[in-house]
Amino acid sequence: MAPHLIMTLMAPLVSFGFHPPALKKSDGIVLDNAGKASYDCISSFRIIVLLQTFSKVLERVITGRLSSAARVVGLINPH
């Protein structure tokens, strides 16, 4: 609803390079894969991890900044 507000709140985290432990927590849900004949094997299941929303936003911002910097320096192949 207010992206500028979210970025204002996260600016200190980005500038100091700090990722609070509360944002590192996640919930994992184990689901069975459809169509598997037997559920005795680990590959018959998949885990979906639900991260905190602010953690996802912060990760996206940092990834964008790092990829931009890597392109400028020439660390990423343009192809």
N, C-alpha and C positions, 0 to 999 in steps of 0.2 A: 504494500500500500504506500509506503514511503521509503523508497530505496536510499535516498540521501540520509535518512535517519539511521538506517542500519549501518551504512558506511561510516557515519560520524561516530557511532558507538564502537565500531571495530577499528577505527583509525589508530588508537593507542596500541592495540594488540599487534597490528601490522608494523607500526613504527618501532616497537620494542622487540619484535620477533617472539612474542609470547603467546602460547596456545594454552589457555587455562585447562586444568585437569577435568573440570566439569564438562567441557566441550569434547573431551576425548572419549567419553563413555558412549557405548552403543548397545543396542539390544539386538540379539541374534535370534532368528526364528528358523527352526529346522523343518523343511518340507520334504515330503517324499516325491521323487520324480515319477511322473505319470508314465505308465507303460513298462515299468520294470517288472520282470518276472518274479524276482526274489528281492526281499529287503534285508538280506543277510550281509550284503556288501555295502561299504561306505559310499561307493559311487551311486547308490540308489537314492541318495538323499542330497539335497542342496541347502545351503544356508543363506538366508537373506539377512543382511546387516542393516539395521536402521540407525543412522547417525543423527545427531542433533541438527536441527535446521541451521542454526547459526554456524555450526562447524562446517556444514556443506557450503555455505555462502563464503566463509573465510577461506576454505580450501580452493574454491573457484577463483576468488580474487588473487590469491597467491599464485596459483597455477598460471593465470593470465599474465601476471607481472613477470614471472620467471620465464615463460615461453617468449614473451616480447623481448626481454633482455637477452635470452639465448639466441634469438634470431639476429639481433643487432650485432652480437659478437661473432656470429657465424657458427654456433655450436649445433644448430639444427639444419639438416639437409632440406633445401627448399622443395625437393621432390618427395 
